[in-house]
Amino acid sequence: MNGVRREMLRFADDIAIIAQEEIHLKRAVENLDNILKCNYEMKINRIKIFFSKITVCPKDAENINIKMDDDAVK
């Protein structure tokens, strides 16, 4: 946006995390989860996140394997 790369888009209670590689997406989700737990005593709604989808937009689509507390995110 305006020449600046954004890593998160937020609207109301929704967050879209943007990453170029799976490991960066995994770290961002883990960091967000940790910050919410430790600083705000909040939890990511596991039901909502597991009904969300990870969208991969490379030329060669790959399988993504990201988990939260041992549960796979789709």
PDB file of N, H, CA, C and O in Angstrom:
ATOM      1  N   MET A   1       0.842  -1.163   0.000  1.00  0.00           N
ATOM      2  CA  MET A   1       0.000   0.000   0.000  1.00  0.00           C
ATOM      3  C   MET A   1       0.893   1.234   0.000  1.00  0.00           C
ATOM      4  O   MET A   1       1.698   1.406   0.916  1.00  0.00           O
ATOM      5  N   ASN A   2       0.776   2.057  -0.961  1.00  0.00           N
ATOM      6  H   ASN A   2       0.123   1.918  -1.705  1.00  0.00           H
ATOM      7  CA  ASN A   2       1.611   3.247  -1.106  1.00  0.00           C
ATOM      8  C   ASN A   2       3.097   2.913  -1.048  1.00  0.00           C
ATOM      9  O   ASN A   2       3.884   3.676  -0.487  1.00  0.00           O
ATOM     10  N   GLY A   3       3.486   1.775  -1.626  1.00  0.00           N
ATOM     11  H   GLY A   3       2.847   1.155  -2.081  1.00  0.00           H
ATOM     12  CA  GLY A   3       4.882   1.375  -1.657  1.00  0.00           C
ATOM     13  C   GLY A   3       5.376   0.714  -0.383  1.00  0.00           C
ATOM     14  O   GLY A   3       6.558   0.387  -0.285  1.00  0.00           O
ATOM     15  N   VAL A   4       4.507   0.511   0.593  1.00  0.00           N
ATOM     16  H   VAL A   4       3.547   0.777   0.514  1.00  0.00           H
ATOM     17  CA  VAL A   4       4.886  -0.114   1.855  1.00  0.00           C
ATOM     18  C   VAL A   4       4.254  -1.494   1.930  1.00  0.00           C
ATOM     19  O   VAL A   4       3.055  -1.652   1.700  1.00  0.00           O
ATOM     20  N   ARG A   5       5.069  -2.492   2.254  1.00  0.00           N
ATOM     21  H   ARG A   5       6.043  -2.364   2.441  1.00  0.00           H
ATOM     22  CA  ARG A   5       4.568  -3.863   2.367  1.00  0.00           C
ATOM     23  C   ARG A   5       3.841  -4.021   3.702  1.00  0.00           C
ATOM     24  O   ARG A   5       4.388  -3.684   4.752  1.00  0.00           O
ATOM     25  N   ARG A   6       2.629  -4.525   3.661  1.00  0.00           N
ATOM     26  H   ARG A   6       2.185  -4.799   2.808  1.00  0.00           H
ATOM     27  CA  ARG A   6       1.827  -4.767   4.865  1.00  0.00           C
ATOM     28  C   ARG A   6       1.877  -6.245   5.194  1.00  0.00           C
ATOM     29  O   ARG A   6       1.799  -7.088   4.301  1.00  0.00           O
ATOM     30  N   GLU A   7       2.008  -6.563   6.477  1.00  0.00           N
ATOM     31  H   GLU A   7       2.072  -5.878   7.203  1.00  0.00           H
ATOM     32  CA  GLU A   7       2.021  -7.948   6.912  1.00  0.00           C
ATOM     33  C   GLU A   7       0.701  -8.368   7.534  1.00  0.00           C
ATOM     34  O   GLU A   7       0.431  -9.560   7.677  1.00  0.00           O
ATOM     35  N   MET A   8      -0.123  -7.395   7.906  1.00  0.00           N
ATOM     36  H   MET A   8       0.097  -6.426   7.790  1.00  0.00           H
ATOM     37  CA  MET A   8      -1.435  -7.690   8.471  1.00  0.00           C
ATOM     38  C   MET A   8      -2.438  -6.670   7.977  1.00  0.00           C
ATOM     39  O   MET A   8      -2.138  -5.482   7.855  1.00  0.00           O
ATOM     40  N   LEU A   9      -3.625  -7.154   7.700  1.00  0.00           N
ATOM     41  H   LEU A   9      -3.868  -8.119   7.799  1.00  0.00           H
ATOM     42  CA  LEU A   9      -4.754  -6.288   7.398  1.00  0.00           C
ATOM     43  C   LEU A   9      -5.801  -6.569   8.464  1.00  0.00           C
ATOM     44  O   LEU A   9      -6.153  -7.725   8.701  1.00  0.00           O
ATOM     45  N   ARG A  10      -6.296  -5.526   9.103  1.00  0.00           N
ATOM     46  H   ARG A  10      -6.010  -4.587   8.910  1.00  0.00           H
ATOM     47  CA  ARG A  10      -7.264  -5.718  10.176  1.00  0.00           C
ATOM     48  C   ARG A  10      -8.524  -4.924   9.884  1.00  0.00           C
ATOM     49  O   ARG A  10      -8.472  -3.783   9.424  1.00  0.00           O
ATOM     50  N   PHE A  11      -9.659  -5.554  10.165  1.00  0.00           N
ATOM     51  H   PHE A  11      -9.702  -6.480  10.539  1.00  0.00           H
ATOM     52  CA  PHE A  11     -10.946  -4.893  10.037  1.00  0.00           C
ATOM     53  C   PHE A  11     -11.859  -5.471  11.103  1.00  0.00           C
ATOM     54  O   PHE A  11     -12.128  -6.673  11.114  1.00  0.00           O
ATOM     55  N   ALA A  12     -12.333  -4.618  11.998  1.00  0.00           N
ATOM     56  H   ALA A  12     -12.115  -3.642  11.989  1.00  0.00           H
ATOM     57  CA  ALA A  12     -13.177  -5.039  13.115  1.00  0.00           C
ATOM     58  C   ALA A  12     -12.460  -6.138  13.886  1.00  0.00           C
ATOM     59  O   ALA A  12     -11.380  -5.904  14.429  1.00  0.00           O
ATOM     60  N   ASP A  13     -13.044  -7.335  13.943  1.00  0.00           N
ATOM     61  H   ASP A  13     -13.921  -7.525  13.502  1.00  0.00           H
ATOM     62  CA  ASP A  13     -12.398  -8.420  14.688  1.00  0.00           C
ATOM     63  C   ASP A  13     -11.726  -9.432  13.761  1.00  0.00           C
ATOM     64  O   ASP A  13     -11.407 -10.543  14.184  1.00  0.00           O
ATOM     65  N   ASP A  14     -11.513  -9.059  12.517  1.00  0.00           N
ATOM     66  H   ASP A  14     -11.772  -8.156  12.174  1.00  0.00           H
ATOM     67  CA  ASP A  14     -10.869  -9.950  11.548  1.00  0.00           C
ATOM     68  C   ASP A  14      -9.444  -9.485  11.275  1.00  0.00           C
ATOM     69  O   ASP A  14      -9.162  -8.288  11.223  1.00  0.00           O
ATOM     70  N   ILE A  15      -8.550 -10.462  11.101  1.00  0.00           N
ATOM     71  H   ILE A  15      -8.779 -11.435  11.143  1.00  0.00           H
ATOM     72  CA  ILE A  15      -7.156 -10.166  10.775  1.00  0.00           C
ATOM     73  C   ILE A  15      -6.731 -11.068   9.625  1.00  0.00           C
ATOM     74  O   ILE A  15      -6.953 -12.278   9.660  1.00  0.00           O
ATOM     75  N   ALA A  16      -6.119 -10.474   8.606  1.00  0.00           N
ATOM     76  H   ALA A  16      -5.939  -9.491   8.577  1.00  0.00           H
ATOM     77  CA  ALA A  16      -5.513 -11.243   7.522  1.00  0.00           C
ATOM     78  C   ALA A  16      -4.007 -11.094   7.675  1.00  0.00           C
ATOM     79  O   ALA A  16      -3.483  -9.980   7.673  1.00  0.00           O
ATOM     80  N   ILE A  17      -3.311 -12.222   7.807  1.00  0.00           N
ATOM     81  H   ILE A  17      -3.737 -13.127   7.808  1.00  0.00           H
ATOM     82  CA  ILE A  17      -1.852 -12.204   7.927  1.00  0.00           C
ATOM     83  C   ILE A  17      -1.275 -12.560   6.561  1.00  0.00           C
ATOM     84  O   ILE A  17      -1.681 -13.541   5.937  1.00  0.00           O
ATOM     85  N   ILE A  18      -0.328 -11.753   6.111  1.00  0.00           N
ATOM     86  H   ILE A  18       0.002 -10.956   6.618  1.00  0.00           H
ATOM     87  CA  ILE A  18       0.244 -11.916   4.771  1.00  0.00           C
ATOM     88  C   ILE A  18       1.725 -12.259   4.917  1.00  0.00           C
ATOM     89  O   ILE A  18       2.462 -11.569   5.621  1.00  0.00           O
ATOM     90  N   ALA A  19       2.153 -13.324   4.249  1.00  0.00           N
ATOM     91  H   ALA A  19       1.554 -13.884   3.676  1.00  0.00           H
ATOM     92  CA  ALA A  19       3.553 -13.734   4.311  1.00  0.00           C
ATOM     93  C   ALA A  19       3.964 -14.348   2.982  1.00  0.00           C
ATOM     94  O   ALA A  19       3.137 -14.914   2.267  1.00  0.00           O
ATOM     95  N   GLN A  20       5.245 -14.235   2.655  1.00  0.00           N
ATOM     96  H   GLN A  20       5.918 -13.776   3.236  1.00  0.00           H
ATOM     97  CA  GLN A  20       5.733 -14.801   1.405  1.00  0.00           C
ATOM     98  C   GLN A  20       6.088 -16.274   1.541  1.00  0.00           C
ATOM     99  O   GLN A  20       6.107 -16.996   0.544  1.00  0.00           O
ATOM    100  N   GLU A  21       6.367 -16.730   2.753  1.00  0.00           N
ATOM    101  H   GLU A  21       6.352 -16.143   3.562  1.00  0.00           H
ATOM    102  CA  GLU A  21       6.742 -18.123   2.963  1.00  0.00           C
ATOM    103  C   GLU A  21       5.977 -18.700   4.141  1.00  0.00           C
ATOM    104  O   GLU A  21       5.578 -17.979   5.056  1.00  0.00           O
ATOM    105  N   GLU A  22       5.779 -20.009   4.104  1.00  0.00           N
ATOM    106  H   GLU A  22       6.104 -20.595   3.361  1.00  0.00           H
ATOM    107  CA  GLU A  22       5.033 -20.697   5.158  1.00  0.00           C
ATOM    108  C   GLU A  22       5.617 -20.450   6.540  1.00  0.00           C
ATOM    109  O   GLU A  22       4.868 -20.224   7.491  1.00  0.00           O
ATOM    110  N   ILE A  23       6.926 -20.489   6.670  1.00  0.00           N
ATOM    111  H   ILE A  23       7.535 -20.672   5.898  1.00  0.00           H
ATOM    112  CA  ILE A  23       7.564 -20.321   7.976  1.00  0.00           C
ATOM    113  C   ILE A  23       7.269 -18.938   8.555  1.00  0.00           C
ATOM    114  O   ILE A  23       7.096 -18.794   9.765  1.00  0.00           O
ATOM    115  N   HIS A  24       7.212 -17.925   7.694  1.00  0.00           N
ATOM    116  H   HIS A  24       7.352 -18.042   6.711  1.00  0.00           H
ATOM    117  CA  HIS A  24       6.897 -16.568   8.155  1.00  0.00           C
ATOM    118  C   HIS A  24       5.439 -16.476   8.594  1.00  0.00           C
ATOM    119  O   HIS A  24       5.131 -15.798   9.574  1.00  0.00           O
ATOM    120  N   LEU A  25       4.552 -17.143   7.887  1.00  0.00           N
ATOM    121  H   LEU A  25       4.803 -17.694   7.091  1.00  0.00           H
ATOM    122  CA  LEU A  25       3.142 -17.168   8.269  1.00  0.00           C
ATOM    123  C   LEU A  25       2.976 -17.892   9.601  1.00  0.00           C
ATOM    124  O   LEU A  25       2.237 -17.441  10.476  1.00  0.00           O
ATOM    125  N   LYS A  26       3.660 -19.003   9.743  1.00  0.00           N
ATOM    126  H   LYS A  26       4.260 -19.369   9.032  1.00  0.00           H
ATOM    127  CA  LYS A  26       3.602 -19.778  10.987  1.00  0.00           C
ATOM    128  C   LYS A  26       4.085 -18.940  12.163  1.00  0.00           C
ATOM    129  O   LYS A  26       3.438 -18.910  13.209  1.00  0.00           O
ATOM    130  N   ARG A  27       5.206 -18.265  12.003  1.00  0.00           N
ATOM    131  H   ARG A  27       5.732 -18.289  11.152  1.00  0.00           H
ATOM    132  CA  ARG A  27       5.740 -17.416  13.074  1.00  0.00           C
ATOM    133  C   ARG A  27       4.794 -16.273  13.407  1.00  0.00           C
ATOM    134  O   ARG A  27       4.612 -15.947  14.580  1.00  0.00           O
ATOM    135  N   ALA A  28       4.197 -15.665  12.406  1.00  0.00           N
ATOM    136  H   ALA A  28       4.346 -15.930  11.454  1.00  0.00           H
ATOM    137  CA  ALA A  28       3.278 -14.553  12.636  1.00  0.00           C
ATOM    138  C   ALA A  28       2.051 -15.008  13.432  1.00  0.00           C
ATOM    139  O   ALA A  28       1.605 -14.313  14.345  1.00  0.00           O
ATOM    140  N   VAL A  29       1.509 -16.177  13.084  1.00  0.00           N
ATOM    141  H   VAL A  29       1.871 -16.742  12.342  1.00  0.00           H
ATOM    142  CA  VAL A  29       0.360 -16.712  13.815  1.00  0.00           C
ATOM    143  C   VAL A  29       0.757 -17.039  15.253  1.00  0.00           C
ATOM    144  O   VAL A  29       0.025 -16.715  16.189  1.00  0.00           O
ATOM    145  N   GLU A  30       1.898 -17.671  15.430  1.00  0.00           N
ATOM    146  H   GLU A  30       2.492 -17.934  14.670  1.00  0.00           H
ATOM    147  CA  GLU A  30       2.370 -18.011  16.781  1.00  0.00           C
ATOM    148  C   GLU A  30       2.630 -16.750  17.604  1.00  0.00           C
ATOM    149  O   GLU A  30       2.256 -16.689  18.775  1.00  0.00           O
ATOM    150  N   ASN A  31       3.267 -15.745  17.002  1.00  0.00           N
ATOM    151  H   ASN A  31       3.571 -15.794  16.050  1.00  0.00           H
ATOM    152  CA  ASN A  31       3.543 -14.495  17.717  1.00  0.00           C
ATOM    153  C   ASN A  31       2.259 -13.780  18.112  1.00  0.00           C
ATOM    154  O   ASN A  31       2.133 -13.303  19.239  1.00  0.00           O
ATOM    155  N   LEU A  32       1.311 -13.705  17.193  1.00  0.00           N
ATOM    156  H   LEU A  32       1.413 -14.092  16.277  1.00  0.00           H
ATOM    157  CA  LEU A  32       0.028 -13.064  17.493  1.00  0.00           C
ATOM    158  C   LEU A  32      -0.671 -13.787  18.631  1.00  0.00           C
ATOM    159  O   LEU A  32      -1.185 -13.155  19.555  1.00  0.00           O
ATOM    160  N   ASP A  33      -0.690 -15.116  18.565  1.00  0.00           N
ATOM    161  H   ASP A  33      -0.273 -15.630  17.815  1.00  0.00           H
ATOM    162  CA  ASP A  33      -1.320 -15.920  19.611  1.00  0.00           C
ATOM    163  C   ASP A  33      -0.650 -15.664  20.961  1.00  0.00           C
ATOM    164  O   ASP A  33      -1.335 -15.500  21.970  1.00  0.00           O
ATOM    165  N   ASN A  34       0.666 -15.630  20.983  1.00  0.00           N
ATOM    166  H   ASN A  34       1.222 -15.764  20.163  1.00  0.00           H
ATOM    167  CA  ASN A  34       1.417 -15.403  22.218  1.00  0.00           C
ATOM    168  C   ASN A  34       1.174 -14.002  22.785  1.00  0.00           C
ATOM    169  O   ASN A  34       0.965 -13.850  23.989  1.00  0.00           O
ATOM    170  N   ILE A  35       1.200 -12.998  21.942  1.00  0.00           N
ATOM    171  H   ILE A  35       1.370 -13.121  20.964  1.00  0.00           H
ATOM    172  CA  ILE A  35       0.957 -11.616  22.389  1.00  0.00           C
ATOM    173  C   ILE A  35      -0.437 -11.477  22.976  1.00  0.00           C
ATOM    174  O   ILE A  35      -0.614 -10.868  24.031  1.00  0.00           O
ATOM    175  N   LEU A  36      -1.422 -12.038  22.298  1.00  0.00           N
ATOM    176  H   LEU A  36      -1.278 -12.533  21.441  1.00  0.00           H
ATOM    177  CA  LEU A  36      -2.795 -11.945  22.803  1.00  0.00           C
ATOM    178  C   LEU A  36      -2.951 -12.639  24.154  1.00  0.00           C
ATOM    179  O   LEU A  36      -3.617 -12.126  25.052  1.00  0.00           O
ATOM    180  N   LYS A  37      -2.329 -13.814  24.289  1.00  0.00           N
ATOM    181  H   LYS A  37      -1.787 -14.231  23.559  1.00  0.00           H
ATOM    182  CA  LYS A  37      -2.414 -14.558  25.556  1.00  0.00           C
ATOM    183  C   LYS A  37      -1.699 -13.824  26.683  1.00  0.00           C
ATOM    184  O   LYS A  37      -2.277 -13.617  27.750  1.00  0.00           O
ATOM    185  N   CYS A  38      -0.450 -13.429  26.458  1.00  0.00           N
ATOM    186  H   CYS A  38       0.019 -13.597  25.591  1.00  0.00           H
ATOM    187  CA  CYS A  38       0.394 -12.875  27.523  1.00  0.00           C
ATOM    188  C   CYS A  38       0.050 -11.435  27.885  1.00  0.00           C
ATOM    189  O   CYS A  38       0.045 -11.077  29.063  1.00  0.00           O
ATOM    190  N   ASN A  39      -0.233 -10.614  26.892  1.00  0.00           N
ATOM    191  H   ASN A  39      -0.229 -10.905  25.935  1.00  0.00           H
ATOM    192  CA  ASN A  39      -0.431  -9.187  27.146  1.00  0.00           C
ATOM    193  C   ASN A  39      -1.881  -8.790  27.393  1.00  0.00           C
ATOM    194  O   ASN A  39      -2.154  -7.820  28.099  1.00  0.00           O
ATOM    195  N   TYR A  40      -2.805  -9.540  26.810  1.00  0.00           N
ATOM    196  H   TYR A  40      -2.584 -10.329  26.236  1.00  0.00           H
ATOM    197  CA  TYR A  40      -4.204  -9.114  26.865  1.00  0.00           C
ATOM    198  C   TYR A  40      -5.153 -10.159  27.438  1.00  0.00           C
ATOM    199  O   TYR A  40      -6.359  -9.934  27.529  1.00  0.00           O
ATOM    200  N   GLU A  41      -4.591 -11.306  27.824  1.00  0.00           N
ATOM    201  H   GLU A  41      -3.611 -11.488  27.750  1.00  0.00           H
ATOM    202  CA  GLU A  41      -5.405 -12.414  28.340  1.00  0.00           C
ATOM    203  C   GLU A  41      -6.549 -12.757  27.375  1.00  0.00           C
ATOM    204  O   GLU A  41      -7.683 -13.004  27.787  1.00  0.00           O
ATOM    205  N   MET A  42      -6.216 -12.763  26.093  1.00  0.00           N
ATOM    206  H   MET A  42      -5.295 -12.562  25.758  1.00  0.00           H
ATOM    207  CA  MET A  42      -7.184 -13.078  25.042  1.00  0.00           C
ATOM    208  C   MET A  42      -6.733 -14.334  24.314  1.00  0.00           C
ATOM    209  O   MET A  42      -5.551 -14.678  24.330  1.00  0.00           O
ATOM    210  N   LYS A  43      -7.665 -15.009  23.685  1.00  0.00           N
ATOM    211  H   LYS A  43      -8.625 -14.729  23.672  1.00  0.00           H
ATOM    212  CA  LYS A  43      -7.363 -16.193  22.896  1.00  0.00           C
ATOM    213  C   LYS A  43      -7.912 -16.012  21.495  1.00  0.00           C
ATOM    214  O   LYS A  43      -8.951 -15.385  21.290  1.00  0.00           O
ATOM    215  N   ILE A  44      -7.195 -16.571  20.538  1.00  0.00           N
ATOM    216  H   ILE A  44      -6.351 -17.081  20.705  1.00  0.00           H
ATOM    217  CA  ILE A  44      -7.710 -16.609  19.172  1.00  0.00           C
ATOM    218  C   ILE A  44      -8.828 -17.636  19.151  1.00  0.00           C
ATOM    219  O   ILE A  44      -8.671 -18.742  19.669  1.00  0.00           O
ATOM    220  N   ASN A  45      -9.941 -17.281  18.563  1.00  0.00           N
ATOM    221  H   ASN A  45     -10.069 -16.382  18.142  1.00  0.00           H
ATOM    222  CA  ASN A  45     -11.087 -18.177  18.479  1.00  0.00           C
ATOM    223  C   ASN A  45     -10.738 -19.341  17.559  1.00  0.00           C
ATOM    224  O   ASN A  45     -10.736 -19.202  16.336  1.00  0.00           O
ATOM    225  N   ARG A  46     -10.444 -20.490  18.162  1.00  0.00           N
ATOM    226  H   ARG A  46     -10.446 -20.603  19.156  1.00  0.00           H
ATOM    227  CA  ARG A  46     -10.011 -21.664  17.405  1.00  0.00           C
ATOM    228  C   ARG A  46     -11.082 -22.124  16.416  1.00  0.00           C
ATOM    229  O   ARG A  46     -10.751 -22.549  15.309  1.00  0.00           O
ATOM    230  N   ILE A  47     -12.334 -22.048  16.788  1.00  0.00           N
ATOM    231  H   ILE A  47     -12.603 -21.702  17.687  1.00  0.00           H
ATOM    232  CA  ILE A  47     -13.401 -22.479  15.873  1.00  0.00           C
ATOM    233  C   ILE A  47     -13.406 -21.592  14.635  1.00  0.00           C
ATOM    234  O   ILE A  47     -13.514 -22.088  13.513  1.00  0.00           O
ATOM    235  N   LYS A  48     -13.290 -20.289  14.836  1.00  0.00           N
ATOM    236  H   LYS A  48     -13.202 -19.886  15.747  1.00  0.00           H
ATOM    237  CA  LYS A  48     -13.312 -19.370  13.701  1.00  0.00           C
ATOM    238  C   LYS A  48     -12.084 -19.548  12.809  1.00  0.00           C
ATOM    239  O   LYS A  48     -12.202 -19.548  11.583  1.00  0.00           O
ATOM    240  N   ILE A  49     -10.903 -19.699  13.421  1.00  0.00           N
ATOM    241  H   ILE A  49     -10.807 -19.699  14.417  1.00  0.00           H
ATOM    242  CA  ILE A  49      -9.690 -19.821  12.607  1.00  0.00           C
ATOM    243  C   ILE A  49      -9.679 -21.128  11.822  1.00  0.00           C
ATOM    244  O   ILE A  49      -9.159 -21.172  10.707  1.00  0.00           O
ATOM    245  N   PHE A  50     -10.241 -22.182  12.381  1.00  0.00           N
ATOM    246  H   PHE A  50     -10.663 -22.146  13.287  1.00  0.00           H
ATOM    247  CA  PHE A  50     -10.211 -23.453  11.669  1.00  0.00           C
ATOM    248  C   PHE A  50     -11.254 -23.519  10.567  1.00  0.00           C
ATOM    249  O   PHE A  50     -11.209 -24.424   9.734  1.00  0.00           O
ATOM    250  N   PHE A  51     -12.193 -22.581  10.544  1.00  0.00           N
ATOM    251  H   PHE A  51     -12.230 -21.846  11.221  1.00  0.00           H
ATOM    252  CA  PHE A  51     -13.114 -22.490   9.420  1.00  0.00           C
ATOM    253  C   PHE A  51     -12.623 -21.479   8.397  1.00  0.00           C
ATOM    254  O   PHE A  51     -13.199 -21.338   7.319  1.00  0.00           O
ATOM    255  N   SER A  52     -11.542 -20.772   8.750  1.00  0.00           N
ATOM    256  H   SER A  52     -11.074 -20.887   9.626  1.00  0.00           H
ATOM    257  CA  SER A  52     -10.913 -19.851   7.821  1.00  0.00           C
ATOM    258  C   SER A  52     -10.035 -20.658   6.869  1.00  0.00           C
ATOM    259  O   SER A  52      -9.805 -21.847   7.086  1.00  0.00           O
ATOM    260  N   LYS A  53      -9.563 -20.030   5.852  1.00  0.00           N
ATOM    261  H   LYS A  53      -9.749 -19.064   5.676  1.00  0.00           H
ATOM    262  CA  LYS A  53      -8.730 -20.714   4.868  1.00  0.00           C
ATOM    263  C   LYS A  53      -7.418 -19.985   4.695  1.00  0.00           C
ATOM    264  O   LYS A  53      -7.346 -18.763   4.820  1.00  0.00           O
ATOM    265  N   ILE A  54      -6.390 -20.746   4.410  1.00  0.00           N
ATOM    266  H   ILE A  54      -6.449 -21.739   4.309  1.00  0.00           H
ATOM    267  CA  ILE A  54      -5.119 -20.169   4.011  1.00  0.00           C
ATOM    268  C   ILE A  54      -5.119 -20.151   2.491  1.00  0.00           C
ATOM    269  O   ILE A  54      -5.322 -21.183   1.851  1.00  0.00           O
ATOM    270  N   THR A  55      -4.895 -18.997   1.926  1.00  0.00           N
ATOM    271  H   THR A  55      -4.729 -18.159   2.446  1.00  0.00           H
ATOM    272  CA  THR A  55      -4.869 -18.865   0.477  1.00  0.00           C
ATOM    273  C   THR A  55      -3.421 -18.686   0.036  1.00  0.00           C
ATOM    274  O   THR A  55      -2.724 -17.782   0.496  1.00  0.00           O
ATOM    275  N   VAL A  56      -2.985 -19.553  -0.854  1.00  0.00           N
ATOM    276  H   VAL A  56      -3.551 -20.288  -1.229  1.00  0.00           H
ATOM    277  CA  VAL A  56      -1.631 -19.500  -1.381  1.00  0.00           C
ATOM    278  C   VAL A  56      -1.716 -19.000  -2.814  1.00  0.00           C
ATOM    279  O   VAL A  56      -2.493 -19.513  -3.619  1.00  0.00           O
ATOM    280  N   CYS A  57      -0.909 -17.993  -3.121  1.00  0.00           N
ATOM    281  H   CYS A  57      -0.278 -17.576  -2.467  1.00  0.00           H
ATOM    282  CA  CYS A  57      -0.983 -17.390  -4.448  1.00  0.00           C
ATOM    283  C   CYS A  57       0.335 -17.413  -5.219  1.00  0.00           C
ATOM    284  O   CYS A  57       0.615 -16.466  -5.954  1.00  0.00           O
ATOM    285  N   PRO A  58       1.153 -18.453  -5.082  1.00  0.00           N
ATOM    286  CA  PRO A  58       2.367 -18.498  -5.906  1.00  0.00           C
ATOM    287  C   PRO A  58       2.046 -19.110  -7.267  1.00  0.00           C
ATOM    288  O   PRO A  58       0.946 -19.619  -7.486  1.00  0.00           O
ATOM    289  N   LYS A  59       3.009 -19.056  -8.171  1.00  0.00           N
ATOM    290  H   LYS A  59       3.902 -18.643  -7.993  1.00  0.00           H
ATOM    291  CA  LYS A  59       2.821 -19.707  -9.469  1.00  0.00           C
ATOM    292  C   LYS A  59       2.684 -21.215  -9.287  1.00  0.00           C
ATOM    293  O   LYS A  59       1.849 -21.852  -9.931  1.00  0.00           O
ATOM    294  N   ASP A  60       3.506 -21.782  -8.406  1.00  0.00           N
ATOM    295  H   ASP A  60       4.184 -21.265  -7.883  1.00  0.00           H
ATOM    296  CA  ASP A  60       3.444 -23.216  -8.120  1.00  0.00           C
ATOM    297  C   ASP A  60       2.853 -23.403  -6.731  1.00  0.00           C
ATOM    298  O   ASP A  60       3.554 -23.247  -5.731  1.00  0.00           O
ATOM    299  N   ALA A  61       1.570 -23.734  -6.660  1.00  0.00           N
ATOM    300  H   ALA A  61       1.000 -23.861  -7.472  1.00  0.00           H
ATOM    301  CA  ALA A  61       0.908 -23.908  -5.365  1.00  0.00           C
ATOM    302  C   ALA A  61       1.581 -25.016  -4.566  1.00  0.00           C
ATOM    303  O   ALA A  61       2.044 -26.007  -5.131  1.00  0.00           O
ATOM    304  N   GLU A  62       1.631 -24.846  -3.266  1.00  0.00           N
ATOM    305  H   GLU A  62       1.255 -24.041  -2.806  1.00  0.00           H
ATOM    306  CA  GLU A  62       2.261 -25.830  -2.398  1.00  0.00           C
ATOM    307  C   GLU A  62       1.317 -26.141  -1.236  1.00  0.00           C
ATOM    308  O   GLU A  62       0.405 -25.368  -0.944  1.00  0.00           O
ATOM    309  N   ASN A  63       1.541 -27.261  -0.590  1.00  0.00           N
ATOM    310  H   ASN A  63       2.282 -27.889  -0.828  1.00  0.00           H
ATOM    311  CA  ASN A  63       0.762 -27.604   0.586  1.00  0.00           C
ATOM    312  C   ASN A  63       1.295 -26.825   1.777  1.00  0.00           C
ATOM    313  O   ASN A  63       2.507 -26.703   1.955  1.00  0.00           O
ATOM    314  N   ILE A  64       0.395 -26.302   2.588  1.00  0.00           N
ATOM    315  H   ILE A  64      -0.589 -26.401   2.443  1.00  0.00           H
ATOM    316  CA  ILE A  64       0.758 -25.528   3.761  1.00  0.00           C
ATOM    317  C   ILE A  64       0.427 -26.354   4.996  1.00  0.00           C
ATOM    318  O   ILE A  64      -0.640 -26.963   5.073  1.00  0.00           O
ATOM    319  N   ASN A  65       1.342 -26.374   5.962  1.00  0.00           N
ATOM    320  H   ASN A  65       2.208 -25.879   5.899  1.00  0.00           H
ATOM    321  CA  ASN A  65       1.166 -27.162   7.172  1.00  0.00           C
ATOM    322  C   ASN A  65       1.375 -26.267   8.380  1.00  0.00           C
ATOM    323  O   ASN A  65       2.474 -26.211   8.932  1.00  0.00           O
ATOM    324  N   ILE A  66       0.319 -25.560   8.798  1.00  0.00           N
ATOM    325  H   ILE A  66      -0.574 -25.605   8.350  1.00  0.00           H
ATOM    326  CA  ILE A  66       0.402 -24.663   9.948  1.00  0.00           C
ATOM    327  C   ILE A  66      -0.555 -25.164  11.008  1.00  0.00           C
ATOM    328  O   ILE A  66      -1.700 -25.509  10.716  1.00  0.00           O
ATOM    329  N   LYS A  67      -0.072 -25.204  12.257  1.00  0.00           N
ATOM    330  H   LYS A  67       0.858 -24.924  12.495  1.00  0.00           H
ATOM    331  CA  LYS A  67      -0.882 -25.718  13.362  1.00  0.00           C
ATOM    332  C   LYS A  67      -0.913 -24.711  14.493  1.00  0.00           C
ATOM    333  O   LYS A  67       0.025 -23.936  14.681  1.00  0.00           O
ATOM    334  N   MET A  68      -2.007 -24.733  15.247  1.00  0.00           N
ATOM    335  H   MET A  68      -2.769 -25.362  15.094  1.00  0.00           H
ATOM    336  CA  MET A  68      -2.128 -23.965  16.482  1.00  0.00           C
ATOM    337  C   MET A  68      -2.505 -24.952  17.552  1.00  0.00           C
ATOM    338  O   MET A  68      -3.561 -25.581  17.474  1.00  0.00           O
ATOM    339  N   ASP A  69      -1.649 -25.101  18.565  1.00  0.00           N
ATOM    340  H   ASP A  69      -0.792 -24.590  18.628  1.00  0.00           H
ATOM    341  CA  ASP A  69      -1.882 -26.074  19.644  1.00  0.00           C
ATOM    342  C   ASP A  69      -2.163 -27.466  19.070  1.00  0.00           C
ATOM    343  O   ASP A  69      -3.085 -28.149  19.515  1.00  0.00           O
ATOM    344  N   ASP A  70      -1.375 -27.878  18.094  1.00  0.00           N
ATOM    345  H   ASP A  70      -0.626 -27.324  17.732  1.00  0.00           H
ATOM    346  CA  ASP A  70      -1.451 -29.210  17.461  1.00  0.00           C
ATOM    347  C   ASP A  70      -2.676 -29.418  16.574  1.00  0.00           C
ATOM    348  O   ASP A  70      -2.901 -30.539  16.116  1.00  0.00           O
ATOM    349  N   ASP A  71      -3.473 -28.384  16.315  1.00  0.00           N
ATOM    350  H   ASP A  71      -3.289 -27.474  16.687  1.00  0.00           H
ATOM    351  CA  ASP A  71      -4.612 -28.484  15.406  1.00  0.00           C
ATOM    352  C   ASP A  71      -4.242 -27.793  14.102  1.00  0.00           C
ATOM    353  O   ASP A  71      -3.778 -26.653  14.107  1.00  0.00           O
ATOM    354  N   ALA A  72      -4.445 -28.477  12.997  1.00  0.00           N
ATOM    355  H   ALA A  72      -4.821 -29.403  12.993  1.00  0.00           H
ATOM    356  CA  ALA A  72      -4.089 -27.923  11.696  1.00  0.00           C
ATOM    357  C   ALA A  72      -5.055 -26.829  11.281  1.00  0.00           C
ATOM    358  O   ALA A  72      -6.266 -26.964  11.451  1.00  0.00           O
ATOM    359  N   VAL A  73      -4.514 -25.735  10.730  1.00  0.00           N
ATOM    360  H   VAL A  73      -3.529 -25.626  10.592  1.00  0.00           H
ATOM    361  CA  VAL A  73      -5.307 -24.680  10.167  1.00  0.00           C
ATOM    362  C   VAL A  73      -5.485 -25.008   8.696  1.00  0.00           C
ATOM    363  O   VAL A  73      -4.522 -25.387   8.030  1.00  0.00           O
ATOM    364  N   LYS A  74      -6.688 -24.871   8.178  1.00  0.00           N
ATOM    365  H   LYS A  74      -7.471 -24.562   8.718  1.00  0.00           H
ATOM    366  CA  LYS A  74      -6.972 -25.217   6.775  1.00  0.00           C
ATOM    367  C   LYS A  74      -6.416 -24.178   5.838  1.00  0.00           C
ATOM    368  O   LYS A  74      -6.560 -24.303   4.622  1.00  0.00           O
TER     369      LYS A  74
END
